[in-house]
Amino acid sequence: MSKYKGFLALLGSAIIYASFSIFIRVLSQEMGAYQQIGFRNLVALIIGYAAVILSKQSFSTVKDVPKKFIFLYTLTFPIAVVLFTLSVLEVKIVTTIFGLYLGSLITSLVVGVFVFKEKITKVKLLSLALVLAGLITYAYPFQGNLLSMGFLLAVLSGFFDTSANSFRKFLAGKVDRFVLVVLQMIGGLVVASGLMFIFNQTTIPTLSTTAWIAGIIFGLLLVAISYLTLVGFQNFDLNLGTVILSSELFFASVLALVFFGEVSSMAEIIGGGLVIAATIVANWTIKKESRVFLAYSKVLRSLKTPWTG
């Protein structure tokens, strides 16, 4: 079942996204924000290029795809990361996350319907209602930050993040996956290098063994999440896929408790629970299709025809 494959890939991506805060905190002790982005993208680029060679994939697969789509795919996700980082510097992290997923959900709904011709079903509406209620609960109280530049940057980050996912959905199956991973890391490295120059973070720091280990693991996770989202959105609805990714909120709270002893507030717990409920609802359609598929298979096996044996 391709939709199960897509669902599991996106759920795995959400768990990996949730772990990023751990490695960001470790690296931020020794590197600036843009140095960190450049470092982890460089590591991911090396790993991704090795994967291209070992899997015998080819960069020639990009030749049949319009170059403007390759260019936009390469830059949209790095721009989303930068906007997210700038938003975090302006407002509370929960406000940034709320803005990110608000922008992502709205954009994915519009693009899903008008570009990929995805249907608006009752299940989708219920799932969206649950995830929006969860996000609002998670970020409450807003304290006036919804009128700030930081919140706007977060919404724009969500727009570019969904744009990147849209290009993943379009390009997956047309261009070799590890090639797409490498292209995204090149884009991240280029954007980070430019920002390092602008904000005078070009000095190469001396890193501890802990930072090197964290950077290598982070690079591996970047490659993994880039690959998994390609698999996920190739096989799943864009809007419901965004809902599944938002389960990051729940997993981030769990990891924060395990690694840093941070206890979530009641609002964050309820909000995370609603987001998980939305993810479960998004999975209903797959279960229904699975039951139909299994029933159909049983009927075929019961028939003795030249086609079924």
N, C-alpha and C positions, 0 to 999 in steps of 0.2 A: 504494500500500500504506500504510494508515493506521498500521500498527505501525512501519514504517520511519520514517515521519514523526515518530512519538512517540519512537523510539529516538534519532534525530538531534537532536531538540529537547532531550532530556534530556542527551545527550552534550555538546551546546553549553552547557547550563546548568552542567554539571560544570566545563567549562573556564572559564566566567565566574566561578563560585564560587572557583576556584583563584586567579584574578587579584585577588580582593578584598584579600588580605593586602598587596599592593603599595600600593593606595590607602589602606588603613587606616594603614599605616606613614607615608605622606606626610602625611595629615591629622592624625595623632596628635602631630606636632611642633608644631601650632598650636592644637589643640582637645582638650577633654576627651572621654572615651569617649562620653558621652551627648550632648554637643554635636555630635559627629561623626555619630551616628546620626540626630539631628534634622535636621542640615544636608543629609545625602545623601537623606533621605526627602522633605524639602521640595523639593529639586531634582527628584527623581523624580516628585513629585506634580504639579509644574508641567508637566513633560514629558508625563506620562501624561494630564493633562487636555487638553493640546494635541492629543494623539493621538486622544482621544475625539471632539473637535470635527472634526479633519481627516478622520477615518474615518467621520464621521456616525453614530457609535454613540450609544446612548441609555441614560441612567440609569433610564429607565422599565422596562427589562428586569428589574430587581430585584423588581418588584411581584408577580410570580408565584412567587417563591421565599420559603419561610418566613424571616421576619426573623431568627430565632435562628441560622440557618445563616450568613446574611450577617454577623451580629455576631461569631460565632465565627471565621469565615474572616478577618475584618478584624483580629482580635487575636492569633490563634494564632501566626502567623509572627513578629510583633514580640516576643512573649513568648519565643519560641525564641531570638531574637537576643540578648535581654537575659540570659537564663539562660546562653547560650554565653559572653557577655562576662564575666559574674560567675565562671564556671568557669575561664576563662583567668587571672583574677586570683588564683585559689587553687592551681591545679596546672599542670603542664607542658602546653604546647599539644598535644603528641602524645597525652597522657592525655585531654584534653578532646575531641579529635577521635575517639579510640577510643570514649569514652562516648557522644558524639553519635550516631555511626553504629550503635553497639550498640543504643541506645534506638530509633533509627529503624528498624533492620532487624526488631527484635522487634515493634514496634508495627505496621509495615507488613504483616508476616506475619499478625498477628492480625486487623487491620482488613480486609486483602485477602481473607482466607478467610471471615470471618463477616459482613462488611458487603457487600463487592463480589462475594462468591461465587467468588473466584479459586481455581483448582485448584492443589494441591501436586503438582508433577511431578518427575520425576527430574532434569530440567534445572535446575529451580528449586533443588532440594536441593543439587545439585553447585555451582551458582553461589553459594548461601549459604555452603556449606562453604569455598569458595575465598576469599570476601570476609571471612569471619570469621577464617580463618587469616592472611589478609593484614593485617587490622586488629591482631590479636594480635602478629604479627611487627613491624609498624610501630611499635607503642607500647611494645614490650619494651625495657628492663626497666621494670616498673611501680613498683618502689620503694615499695610499700605504699600508693600513692595511690588504689587501688581502694576503700579503706574511708573515704575522705575526703568531706567535704561538696562539694568541687569536682567530684569524679567524679559524685556524685549529681546535681548541677546539670547536668552535661553529659548524663547519661542523660535527665533531664527535658527538656532542650533538644531531644534527639532525638525524644522523645514529642510535643512541641508542633510540631516541624518536620514530622513525618509527619502529624499532625492537620491542619496547614495544607495539605499535599499531598492529603490525603483530601478536604478541602473543595474544592480545586481540581478534583479528578477529578469530584466531584459537581456542581459549579456550572458547569464548562466546558460550553458548548453550551446552557445555560439562561440565562446572563447574558452580555452582550457582554464580550469579553475585556479590552479597555482599561478598561472600567468596573470590572472586578474588579481590574485593576492599580491604578487610582486608589484604590479602597477599601482595598487593602492598604497603600498609602503613607500614607493618612490614619491608619490604625491605628498604623503605625510612628511617625508624627509625634506622635500623642497620647501613646503610651507613652513616647517619648523626652522629650517636654516635661515629663511628670510626673516622670521620673527626674532631669532637669536641675534641676527645682525642689527635689526631695528632697536631692540631693547638691550643691546650691549651685553649679551650672554655668550659671546664667542670664545671666551677663555675655556680651555679644556680642563675640567677638574680632575683631581686625583681621587679615584674611587676606591672604596674599601672592598674587601672580598664580599661582604654582605650586599653591597650595591651592585656588584657585578653579577652575583647570583640572581638577585631580584630582577635586574635588567634582562638577563638571559631568559628567565622564566616568563617575564612580561612579554618579551619578543615572541616566544613560543605561543603564548596565549593570544597575542595579536594575530598570528598566522592562523591559529585554530579558529578564532572567532570570525575572521574574514572568510575562511573556507566554509564554516558552518552556516553563516548567513547566506552565502551563495547557494548552498544546498537547500536551506530552509525556504528562502523566498522563491526559488525555482519551483518548489513543490507545494507552496501554501499561499493562501490569500494575503495580499499585502497589508490590509487593514487589520485583520485578525492576527497576522504575524506580529504586527506592532504591539498589539495587546499582549501577546505572549512575551515579547521582549520586556514589557513593563513589569513583569514579575521579578525583574531585577531588584525592585524595591524590597520585596519580601526577603530575597536571598541576601541582599546587602545588610539588612538588619540582623539576620542570623550570623553572618560572618563577622560583623562588628562586635557582636556579643562574644563569639568564640575567641577572636584574636585580640580584641582591645577591651573586652569587658564592658562595652557600652550597652546600656539597657535602653531599649526603645520606649518612647512615651506611649501612652494608651492610644493617642490619635494615630501614631505611626503603626502600631500593632493592628488596629482596626483597618486602617487604610491598606496595609499590606495584605490583610486577610481578604478584603474586597477585590484587590488586584488578582490574588490567587483564584478567587471565585470566578472572576472574569476569564482567566486562563482555562479553567475547567469547563466553563460554558463554551469557550471557543473550540474545545475538543469534542463537543457534543456531535457536531456534524460529521466528524471523522468516525465516531462510534456508530452512528446511524448508517453511514456508507459501508462500514465494515460488516455490519449485520446483513445488509443487503447482499454484499459480495459473498459472504459465507453461505447464505441461503442459496444464492445462484449457483455456487460451486457444488453444493450438495445435490442440487437438481441435475446438474450436468453429469456428475459421477453416477447418478442413478440411472441415467439413460445409456443404453448400449447402442451406439451409433458408430458409423465409420469414423466420425470426427472425435468421439470421446473414448473409443475403444470398448 
